[in-house]
Amino acid sequence: MRYNYLTQLLTLLVAVTILPTFALADDTDTAPSETAAATDDATEDADAPTAEDLFSDGRDALFRSQYDAAIKLLSEAVAADETKTSYRLHLARAYRYAGKLDEAATQLEKIITAAPDHVEAGQMLADIYCRAEKSKDVVRVLEPLLKYRHDYPTYHMLAEAQYNLDDHEKARKNFEEAVKLNPQSATDHYALGNIYLAGNFFALAAESYEKALALGLDSPILRYKLGSAYFNLRNYFGQITVRTVGSGQEGEINDRWYLIEKVPGSKETFRCAPERSAVYQIARAMADGIEDRPDIHILLATIYLNGRRYEKAYEMCIEIGPTVPDDDKALFHYYHAQAALGTGRFDRYIELLREAIELDPESYESTLVDAYLGVADRENQAGRLDKYIEYLELAVAESPQTASLHLKLGRAYQETREYDKAIAQWQMVLDLEPDHPQRMQLLNLIERPGTGSPAVAAPVTPAPQTPEVQQDEQSVAPNAQPQMRQ
């Protein structure tokens, strides 16, 4: 019994001693792995970059010109926090610097959709659309921004886009605002001048072109347009000055002067036109290499024509004639006709005018009667009564139901004592206008046509002339030309 008791006691003691060992062994197998996993998770959380960290690193990469890295980092920042417009704006910049404009535009569109008052994003997007010549998108983006900021870039880009869309009225207003905010922009003054010129605001156009030139913008086409503005302001030769020039020829640019013609009796003295004149600017455009086109030569000839230098204008027209395209021949013949009139080549004047009428009757046919009357009066002043009557007869043939023409022709016949012809003309006056204001005087003349010459006979006061034949010096003078096509 005693042996059994001791045996049991020893067995119990061994069991008690071994049991904690097994329990400790079990704890050692499981606890270290769980502890390590928890430690790794905590380390990862501590090391993971935040959205702000990604943005900061991406921005640094952007300004180091590491665009691919910047795009990667900033894209991650945007994905981490899509509410931050600054993240997306820098991402758009990175795409833009990398030349990926479509991707940049996508980001910027998202910004202005979420924040319509984000002027910086709108201007950047508009600039991308400007470069892509998407004028409608520029207007769509920028017009709403005017509610939030009135600054130069917005007005400038908006005006350019509207001009490209042929909305000249809005473009004009926005260019005007742009030059107020940035008066040193030569290109804006030039663009504004183009709008003024197209709208026939010639004084404003000239002023804008002058400012563009003063700011250093210079080109043959700008000179040509400035000359066109001066031309339409009738500033043909400006304030002519007599100057001594060491060497030069008529028609040349000499420093800031255009040499019009030599002063008679002097080899080196010229009449000169200043810069602020149509002739200087057109000649300067030609000297600077503008495309050699017939319309430019026609304009130069017309400047001489309107400046009453008819002989030079006539010579220039003869030289230009063979080069004039068919579409411009009617207008050219009209100008050439006016030059012929100024030089006293009356028959050639009528001939050229008829050529213009044949090509464009709608524009020029109404000028023929006045042309006949103008030449008739000049022939009468020169004492050529036969030619005076010849042109009056042509005027009557062209407008046979105009009483005032018959009255005038009757007086001419009376002066040459062709009384039968005179009576016939006076009778036609009364047939056309039975209540003519000079009815009684005409009846007396018809009854006694040979009672002295018109110089001593009771004068017949001409009836008021109808508008279509009213004689006006302007109607036959070169200044009364159709406007030059620009």
PyMOL commands that set and color helices and strands:
alter all, ss='L'
color gray80, all
select helices_A, chain A and resi 2-47+51-63+67-80+85-97+101-114+119-131+135-147+152-164+168-181+186-198+202-214+220-232+278-287+294-306+310-323+326-342+346-359+361-381+385-398+403-415+419-432+439-447+473-476+478-480
alter helices_A, ss='H'
color red, helices_A
select strands_A, chain A and resi 241-244+253-254+257-262+269-274
alter strands_A, ss='S'
color yellow, strands_A
deselect
rebuild
show_as cartoon
